[in-house]
Each structure stands twice: as structure tokens, then as C-alpha cells.
Amino acid sequence: MASLLEVSDWERIARQELERRATRIVQSLDDGTLEAIASGSLDVRAVCRQVADEIKQTA
């Protein structure tokens, strides 16, 4: 606990962890999907919003 009290930049650490988790998800995608994301023809945020909306509708 004492060493945790010395950490002052929890926000940065949390952002890094979120990025690490997002990277793990991206690593599982196939090449075609990665190419679509990289070229901008697939908007991951828009897809996530659509899925979240669909989940809300079925709940």
C-alpha cells in the first residue's frame, strides 16, 4: 500500500492500460479488417456505437 501512495499519475497509468486493452482487441482482428481501419473505410467508433445501441434495444 505504501508504494501505491507514492504513485501520483494514476490518470496516465489508466490511459495506458486502456490503450493496452484496445491493442489486444486490435491484435485479434483479421488482416482485411485491420486494412479497413487503417485506410479509414471502417470507423471502429461508429461500429461500437451501433453495437451498443443494438444491445440497449434488446435489453
C-alpha positions, -999 to +999 in steps of 0.1 A: +000+000+000+028+024+008+042+021-027+008+028-042+006+060-021+038+072-039+022+070-074+010+104-084-001+099-120-030+074-119-047+091-148-018+084-172-015+048-159-052+042-165-050+057-200-020+034-208-040+004-196-070+013-217-047+016-247-031-017-239-065-034-238-076-018-271-044-030-286-052-066-275-086-063-292-070-050-324-044-078-324-073-103-327-087-087-359-080-102-394-059-085-420-089-073-440-104-056-410-071-040-400-067-027-435-102-012-435-095+005-402-061+018-413-075+032-446-104+049-428-131+029-446-141+013-413-149+036-384-145+015-352-161+040-330-192+041-352-194+003-352-191+003-314-219+029-311-241+008-334-235-023-314-241-005-281-274+009-295-285-026-306-277-040-271-297-013-255-327-021-278-327-058-268-323-051-231 
